[in-house]
């Protein structure tokens, strides 16, 4: 990825430095200079026109357009911008250049002015060290801070509830609530000149006179510090999708990844770059230069890979497709500028400023028009794909048909990213921005909330989510990483029951599901870990450690991030920006395929051939999940789990299907479900007995009293248990019933035998009836 820059031969703002720039649309830019002129640049026609000549005493410093993402606003409201100047005023100006209002704001120059994300407030920072909040009509609401040194730069937090500002070498985050805690830290060895706060990833960017730019999280922890440049960092800006940012210095323009490492370095003849602005679609960048120029740059040479195809964006409207197997090259031409693209599941999806192109082969794309030309995210599943733009999110089939468009209260489409949205063939999962513990689940085909509409709630804030891609919708699982970096797995469709959320890993920094099997990989602490069969945690959680593949992460450099897991190849991006690949054995995916199609003989043959304990452990879990007891018995025997082999034999000997099912549920730790199964089948004794086996004495007695049977059985087993440990009865309920009930072991044994024989007879008659029905 690199920047392709454009600079006119002669500057339009002659002999005066350009102080600020701002985009109105993806192809129209306004620039302000010390020559008191506001110019409009049209990139489609390459024309520049004068909007207005300001008064001689107005020297502009900063410009910011009213946010376009505000829904329901009149167009005229969105067509204004704030202009700050050296005379201590800020000016609300219309698109045609008319000054609607001038407000005395600070003593000395107003160094920065920024609208919040919903357009309800404006913040200004001054040379007098004060930070003030104003209404959108320019009325003063409050003075947020007052300090001795000038505030050179200011930024709103992602939810417009916090302010980030500079204070000499310090950075300060101040919440708008008066009682909330202020975060302050030393950020640079020189005065901090510029800051920006990304609303998608919640990351902070700062640049200073120490000639360095730095990336921070919102707690003030340093994530990246650049090497020292030759000159101070005078400008920086996040791209709208938060994936990249640009940095400007003297005769320097740099494009960087969100983690801080540099994609590209340009050395244009610009003087100092005082202001940088990205277009709304994130493909173009403009800079205000000290020598009177306005520099334009667009991002090219992005790469997408999938199996044997490598696609490169060579120009703004041209892609090159290379098949690495035969070195065949195809060139794809587009009518408009490419904004976003995604390559997966045999399809290339390309969003331009006006249309969406879907390629299955490289000759005949399917094309449909887009409502907005600001697509910020494309996610693909096997059967359909998801587009996110400024207005909402939409599910399209690969034939170009709109399938659904999920909506929920407080939805902000502009901050949705691949970490907080996940798509599978039947489900969409979205982390709720207003409460990050909540995951909203929607049916992909209807766009409606799943089940009873109740979202999935975790105990901590969720950082990343991912849906598995294979199998039926009833077995869909979601993996989530929380703020503590613990990895959890849970079912998406839980039929009214409280979902069981199981922890399967800790210190997990990145994860990805395989595209063709429900295998999960992740960076866990300093290791690369593959969970061959993560769903085993619901069947037999003690098997989970035996189904892992762990590889030392020393071969990866600092902070690797998993990009995708396709086939047997995992692609990782290292902390220095380089791509590395790690391979995973093909056997687990093959085992998943055999399990799904119930080819248990083939699965056993594969495990015997591979002679791998982790495969046997996976097979044991899969067989138990599918109630294939014979295969499970052999798999458990192969890994030396003899107590489980004995329990499986005990399950096989059960007199009825209901008893077998209940004990299989017991095997998986689902005690309540097992009890409910037995009670539903009127097997009261069996329900009481499983509670006795688990020493749930009070529940066993409660069932016996409720159904008026086997009270003496419960009392007898309780008495035997207490005698074994040399204890006396202290439970009032048991003392009460033991007074009126006689315990006779012979009668109890006879009663139990009679219950079991009844169950056998019932099961036998049912099997005879079903065989007669099948013959008919």
Helices and strands as residue ranges (DSSP letters): E 2-6, E 18-25, E 28-33, E 37-42, E 47-53, E 60-65, H 75-78, E 80-85, E 89-94, E 99-104, E 110-115, E 121-126, E 130-135, E 140-146, E 154-156, E 162-167, E 170-175, E 183-186, E 192-197, E 203-208, E 213-217, E 222-225, E 235-238, E 244-249, E 252-257, E 262-266, E 273-278, E 284-289, E 294-300, E 303-306, E 309-315, E 318-323, E 328-333, E 338-344, E 347-352, E 355-359, E 366-369, E 377-380, E 384-388, E 393-397, E 402-404, G 413-415, E 421-423, E 427-431, E 438-443, E 456-457, E 462-467, G 473-475, E 477-482, E 487-491, E 502-505, E 508-513, E 520-524, E 527-531, H 536-539, G 541-547, E 548-552, G 553-555, E 561-566, E 569-573, E 579-583, H 587-596, H 600-610, H 613-625, H 629-638, H 642-652, H 657-667, H 671-680, H 684-693, H 697-707, H 711-724, H 732-740, H 745-775
